[in-house]
């Protein structure tokens, strides 16, 4: 960065260049920092106050680790040691504690000004809290949906359009529905959903699905499915085809529910 060359210029030259350069740095939406080799702050731009809530003058000569969440201190130490050791730009995500106590997720990119242990270090710091929260929401939503799927009295599936109905994905509900685990049903040659369909229903199931696929419509079926205990269960299935951009059938997906009368 151009601003760092000012530290090597005569004092008079620095005083002339600093006002204009300070305006440029203060206009940035990311915090810009200069550290001593001991990671004490020597310079921060205006974004520092926006990000942390601390006035710029209060940050000078403080240790940057003072602003880092205690649980992330170990990562910070290992991170800075790597920067000193490899003399390369490195990136870290960590939690920063604002002056008002709010915790914000930040990304810092740190690099030495020169390739020696006594060099100043420069850094850019940005708030990534919205991005991290979006990731957390997606993960929580996925866990919630996965839990909902696995609590169904049946199974969700994705499979190939062959007479064996070879499965490429089944939910955990397959165990209650068929008596077989996911590992036993996925991509198996000896065991398949097709082989469990009652012989009196197999042809009708195949023909109904093929007709629906040709018309690119959903299909609904009622048939008997053989459980591992040797008994047949009445099931209801609703599914649809998976198609390529040219309309070719890539497979089928749907849900199979146990509708056998309870005793």
C-alpha positions, -999 to +999 in steps of 0.1 A: +000+000+000+012+035-008+005+047+027+032+025+041+059+041+020+053+072+041+069+056+071+101+055+051+100+091+038+115+122+054+091+138+079+084+169+057+073+147+027+051+127+050+033+157+063+025+169+028+012+135+015-007+123+046-038+146+044-047+134+009-039+098+015-058+098+048-089+110+029-085+080+005-081+055+033-110+069+054-133+066+024-128+028+023-156+005+036-130-019+052-108-011+081-071-007+073-045-012+100-007-010+105+008-032+132+042-033+149+059-067+149+044-072+184+009-066+169+003-033+186-018-009+164+001+020+148-026+032+124-063+027+117-085+044+092-120+058+099-138+025+093-122+012+125-147+032+146-176+021+125-166-015+129-156-016+165-172+015+181-138+026+195-124+061+186-093+060+164-071+077+190-080+050+216-068+022+193-033+035+188-006+015+207-032-011+219-028-048+213-051-060+186-057-092+206-076-070+231-105-068+206-107-106+198-132-129+214-114-151+241-124-183+223-106-171+191-074-160+208-056-193+202-064-191+165-051-155+164-018-165+179-013-194+155-023-172+126+002-145+134+030-170+139+023-184+105+024-149+089+058-142+106+072-176+097+061-177+060+062-139+053+031-143+032-004-128+032-028-149+053-065-147+060-084-155+092-121-155+104-126-146+140-151-129+164-144-093+173-160-077+204-172-042+198-171-014+225-209-020+231-203-057+237-218-069+204-199-097+188-192-094+151-176-120+128-147-105+109-122-115+082-087-101+085-060-104+059-025-098+073+008-095+056+043-082+065+056-050+049+090-066+044+104-101+046+119-099+080+108-104+116+112-067+125+089-055+097+056-036+102+025-056+093-004-043+073-040-056+074-075-051+060-104-060+083-140-064+072-173-074+088-186-107+075-214-112+101-243-111+076-225-138+055-218-160+086-254-156+098-268-166+064-246-197+065-258-205+100-294-201+090-289-224+060-273-250+082-301-248+108-327-250+081-310-281+066-309-297+100-346-290+106-356-303+072-334-334+077-351-340+110-385-336+095-377-360+067-363-387+090-394-385+112-417-394+084-435-428+086-420-436+052-391-426+030-380-400+005-361-414-024-343-406-056-336-435-080-330-448-115-358-455-139-351-492-142-373-522-133-353-527-101-359-491-091-323-489-080-320-463-053-294-435-054-308-418-022-332-429+005-340-412+038-336-429+071-373-437+071-364-467+048-356-488+079-391-485+093-408-489+059-388-519+046-368-532+075-336-525+056-310-498+062-299-471+038-266-490+031-285-521+022-308-503-003-284-479-020-269-489-053-274-526-045-276-554-071-291-581-048-316-559-029-338-532-045-372-516-040-383-532-073-376-566-058-398-558-028-429-549-047-455-576-046-455-596-079-492-588-085-484-551-084-450-549-101-462-546-138-489-520-129-464-499-110-439-499-139-465-491-165-480-463-144-446-446-138-436-450-175-468-434-187-464-405-163-428-399-173-437-398-210-463-371-202-439-354-177-465-357-150-465-367-114-476-403-106-495-418-076-495-454-067-509-479-041-493-512-038-478-538-014-442-537-004-424-566+013-409-559+047-378-576+060-399-595+085-416-613+056-449-594+058-463-571+031-471-535+039-497-513+021-479-483+008-487-450-010-462-435-034-461-401-051-433-392-074-421-375-105-394-377-131-361-359-132-354-346-167-324-332-186-327-299-205-336-320-236-364-338-218-345-371-213-354-390-182-325-390-157-344-407-129-373-404-105-378-390-070-407-390-046-420-403-013-433-438-002-455-439+029-467-468+050-506-468+050-511-502+065-539-504+091-526-502+126-535-532+148 
